Amino acid sequence: MKTLLLFWLLLSSLFSAKVVETHWLEGEVFSTYLEDRNISLSLIETIESDDMEFLSEIESGVAFYELFDQDGRLLQSLIPIGEEMQIQVVRDQESGDYAFDIIPIIFSDDEYRVVTPITMNPYSDIKNTTGNRKLASLVNKFFKNSVNCRKLKKDDTIAMIYTQKERLGRPLGSPDLKIAMIETGGKRSFIYADKDGMPYQSTSKTVTYDSRGNPVSTAKIKRLKRNDKFGMPLRHIRISSHFSYKRWHPILRRYRPHLGVDFAARRGTPLLAVAPGRVIFSGWKGGYGKVVKIKHSGGYVSLYAHQKSTRAKRGKKVKKGEIIGYVGNTGRSTGPHLHFGLYKNGRAVNPLKYLKKKSSGGLKSFITKKIEIKGAKQNRVKVLKMLENPPENFRWDDYKINYSLVDEKESVMIGVDQ
């Protein structure tokens, strides 16, 4: 069994190997990726049938890492599919043959504290201080309605606490901002985030409860309104497999992502557009077989896979509930069913959080009450202490990228993370 070795060493000091951060090209397919790196297409024949469909889940523009030796040969590549799993292509050091696998993404999730003076504007100063553009954008968004950033003066102060996933020395995904503060003219303005990442100007928030006593957050209320937009892709619903970034496969006995929801149905059952939109793809798509993809407003794209036959043609505008194809088992499929995927700005999301269920029954009445945001008061105390004794600010660009290597010989294991 191969072991993923993570070496926290400089590249130039060992084997003359180097890591390259690459982005998956628009329209690129796995076979052309292999050909571009002089890897035999026979590798595709070794991929298990259950894994073939994941090749279609590589998102255009996604950043991935490749390790090359001094002769330019690919030693290993790690290509994310979702937030938890990644495709691994690795070269055996002795035989020179390549192997394919899908493995968990190894990452850490740490807390960072920042105190920095204003020299230009909040976005630029946070970006320059931390090297984290997503954090800078998030802080700007949080203070948008509470602080007039145009009136900030030089040497005003910004402080914050956030957590960030990290992979191979680079931030992974979006930061989770816990608290942020801007001090100007002796006045301090705080923003507190709840567990859903929603910003509040107080350590407490108003929570809405439905008539059954279940809390309905602001985010969920927005989602309930948004759900009116999305219907179900089938008239009769029976779910056979749920969405998961990292699901344990009971037969393969390994982790695999499932970036969609499977609906069991008879062959030939009509498939319905979940919302109005324009067909951007209609045809064969690898392990997904016959597929229709529809682009909707708001950055959403829906995917309907394994169809017996497609009815909607590329470029056609469709209405909500319009028949766009029929249930089948084309591609890598063990039986007739619909694999339904939903994407927001190119990222797979759980469709069941967006599709309107007939059984929801509606919410007849609501009550509201104030509750404390978990950890808000404690984080406020931390920030005040940070102002008295500012921490050393961590900058992502200064964090040296490591490199990864696969080997089966335990004698060369250094800094192993299995």
Disulfide bonds with the S-S distance in Angstrom:
none
